[in-house]
Amino acid sequence: MITKDMTIGDIMRRYPKTLEIFERFGLDCSDCQIADFEELAHGAGVHKVDIEQLLADLNRVAGLL
């Protein structure tokens, strides 16, 4: 299960299909230099993204729901 305390870099490495979700939410995480250190909740907050919807979509595309 993808959780809000996981780093964005870890999520993208473990579940490559999530890249399309990050992009759909306007999060260009694949090019971000701090993705390996930034927790999902922090990144979503900085970019004013609904964390609950982001988590649901990430887990769905990763096949974890």
Secondary structure, DSSP 8 states (H G I E B T S, - for coil): ---TTSBHHHHHHH-GGGHHHHHHTT--GGG-TTTTT-BHHHHHHHTT--HHHHHHHHHHHTT--
